[in-house]
Amino acid sequence: MVFYPRALTDKEASDRFDHMVAVCRAVPFGKQPVVELSSGVVVGYTGVDYICFEDQTWLEWGYRLVPERRGLGYATEASQALLAKAHQTYAGEVLAIIAPNNLASQNVCRKLGFTFWKQARVQGPVRNLYTLAVGNAPQV
Ligand SMILES: CC(C)(COP(=O)(O)OP(=O)(O)OC[C@H]1O[C@@H](n2cnc3c(N)ncnc32)[C@H](O)[C@@H]1OP(=O)(O)O)[C@@H](O)C(=O)NCCC(=O)NCCS
């Protein structure tokens, strides 16, 4: 859970998993498994969840890979595949919220087409915010 406030308890992790499944039922590009084709192993997730920021509900894109599968370009590849589905099924802004020192994540989000919006405090710490217009949403 690097770049997350803390590791989750088993119960919290289980609840988080159930929440991701529920979001996936409502949003076709909700956080879902990244499966390594060569092994069939689930190596992480990518996709959106809801977040409230500045009194507005956003879809926030996030990704996370197990440590041994980082550095292989999987986050970009999987996110691009899921973004194609997002472009077909949704029109609106999507947000990415990234710790300023998380350079790998910012590289991925820029490769996905996100552009820097601003720095702001999100639930406490300062974060770099990026946005992406999905579907027919106008660019800001
Ligand atoms: C962020 C994460 C999903 C990136 O996925 P990935 O498939 O491993 O991405 P890569 O390792 O190919 O890195 C993407 C880019 O960042 C670069 N990079 C990787 N680690 C870096 C580091 N520590 N410092 C600077 N650049 C780094 C890579 O060289 C690559 O550069 P490129 O775009 O020029 O090819 C993955 O590192 C991860 O799961 N991290 C922990 C969870 C996390 O931080 N999630 C995001 C929270 S906002």
The ligand as an SDF file (V2000), in Angstrom:
LIG
                    3D

 48 50  0  0  0  0  0  0  0  0999 V2000
    2.4200    3.5980  -10.2150 C   0  0  0  0  0  0  0  0  0  0  0  0
    2.4650    2.2110  -10.8520 C   0  0  0  0  0  0  0  0  0  0  0  0
    1.0370    1.6900  -11.0320 C   0  0  0  0  0  0  0  0  0  0  0  0
    3.1420    2.4060  -12.2260 C   0  0  0  0  0  0  0  0  0  0  0  0
    2.9280    1.2570  -13.0050 O   0  0  0  0  0  0  0  0  0  0  0  0
    4.1060    0.5550  -13.8460 P   0  0  0  0  0  0  0  0  0  0  0  0
    3.4530   -0.2830  -14.8800 O   0  0  0  0  0  0  0  0  0  0  0  0
    5.0080   -0.1060  -12.8710 O   0  0  0  0  0  0  0  0  0  0  0  0
    4.8050    1.7940  -14.5290 O   0  0  0  0  0  0  0  0  0  0  0  0
    6.3530    1.8780  -14.9290 P   0  0  0  0  0  0  0  0  0  0  0  0
    7.2280    1.2050  -13.9420 O   0  0  0  0  0  0  0  0  0  0  0  0
    6.4540    1.4710  -16.3530 O   0  0  0  0  0  0  0  0  0  0  0  0
    6.6730    3.3940  -14.7600 O   0  0  0  0  0  0  0  0  0  0  0  0
    6.0810    4.3640  -15.5730 C   0  0  0  0  0  0  0  0  0  0  0  0
    7.1580    5.3790  -15.8730 C   0  0  0  0  0  0  0  0  0  0  0  0
    7.6630    5.9220  -14.6250 O   0  0  0  0  0  0  0  0  0  0  0  0
    9.0800    5.6800  -14.5580 C   0  0  0  0  0  0  0  0  0  0  0  0
    9.4150    5.3730  -13.1670 N   0  0  0  0  0  0  0  0  0  0  0  0
    9.2010    4.2340  -12.5120 C   0  0  0  0  0  0  0  0  0  0  0  0
    9.6210    4.3370  -11.2560 N   0  0  0  0  0  0  0  0  0  0  0  0
   10.1160    5.5880  -11.1160 C   0  0  0  0  0  0  0  0  0  0  0  0
   10.7220    6.3080  -10.0540 C   0  0  0  0  0  0  0  0  0  0  0  0
   10.8750    5.7660   -8.8500 N   0  0  0  0  0  0  0  0  0  0  0  0
   11.1310    7.5700  -10.2950 N   0  0  0  0  0  0  0  0  0  0  0  0
   10.9750    8.1480  -11.5070 C   0  0  0  0  0  0  0  0  0  0  0  0
   10.4060    7.5100  -12.5600 N   0  0  0  0  0  0  0  0  0  0  0  0
    9.9970    6.2510  -12.3560 C   0  0  0  0  0  0  0  0  0  0  0  0
    9.3400    4.5300  -15.4860 C   0  0  0  0  0  0  0  0  0  0  0  0
   10.6700    4.5740  -15.9670 O   0  0  0  0  0  0  0  0  0  0  0  0
    8.3480    4.7970  -16.5940 C   0  0  0  0  0  0  0  0  0  0  0  0
    8.8590    5.8130  -17.4160 O   0  0  0  0  0  0  0  0  0  0  0  0
    8.3890    5.9860  -18.9390 P   0  0  0  0  0  0  0  0  0  0  0  0
    6.9960    6.5290  -18.8710 O   0  0  0  0  0  0  0  0  0  0  0  0
    9.3430    6.9600  -19.4900 O   0  0  0  0  0  0  0  0  0  0  0  0
    8.4530    4.6440  -19.5630 O   0  0  0  0  0  0  0  0  0  0  0  0
    3.2580    1.1890  -10.0100 C   0  0  0  0  0  0  0  0  0  0  0  0
    4.5620    1.6690   -9.8330 O   0  0  0  0  0  0  0  0  0  0  0  0
    2.6250    0.9180   -8.6460 C   0  0  0  0  0  0  0  0  0  0  0  0
    1.7920    0.0410   -8.4940 O   0  0  0  0  0  0  0  0  0  0  0  0
    3.0150    1.7290   -7.6460 N   0  0  0  0  0  0  0  0  0  0  0  0
    2.4620    1.6030   -6.2990 C   0  0  0  0  0  0  0  0  0  0  0  0
    0.9960    2.0490   -6.2100 C   0  0  0  0  0  0  0  0  0  0  0  0
    0.8260    3.4590   -6.6770 C   0  0  0  0  0  0  0  0  0  0  0  0
    1.6700    4.3190   -6.4750 O   0  0  0  0  0  0  0  0  0  0  0  0
   -0.3230    3.6990   -7.3340 N   0  0  0  0  0  0  0  0  0  0  0  0
   -0.6670    5.0110   -7.8370 C   0  0  0  0  0  0  0  0  0  0  0  0
   -1.1890    5.8590   -6.7120 C   0  0  0  0  0  0  0  0  0  0  0  0
   -1.5750    7.4970   -7.3440 S   0  0  0  0  0  0  0  0  0  0  0  0
  1  2  1  0
  2  3  1  0
  2  4  1  0
  2 36  1  0
  4  5  1  0
  5  6  1  0
  6  7  2  0
  6  8  1  0
  6  9  1  0
  9 10  1  0
 10 11  2  0
 10 12  1  0
 10 13  1  0
 13 14  1  0
 14 15  1  0
 15 16  1  0
 15 30  1  0
 16 17  1  0
 17 18  1  0
 17 28  1  0
 18 19  1  0
 18 27  1  0
 19 20  2  0
 20 21  1  0
 21 22  1  0
 21 27  2  0
 22 23  1  0
 22 24  2  0
 24 25  1  0
 25 26  2  0
 26 27  1  0
 28 29  1  0
 28 30  1  0
 30 31  1  0
 31 32  1  0
 32 33  2  0
 32 34  1  0
 32 35  1  0
 36 37  1  0
 36 38  1  0
 38 39  2  0
 38 40  1  0
 40 41  1  0
 41 42  1  0
 42 43  1  0
 43 44  2  0
 43 45  1  0
 45 46  1  0
 46 47  1  0
 47 48  1  0
M  END
$$$$
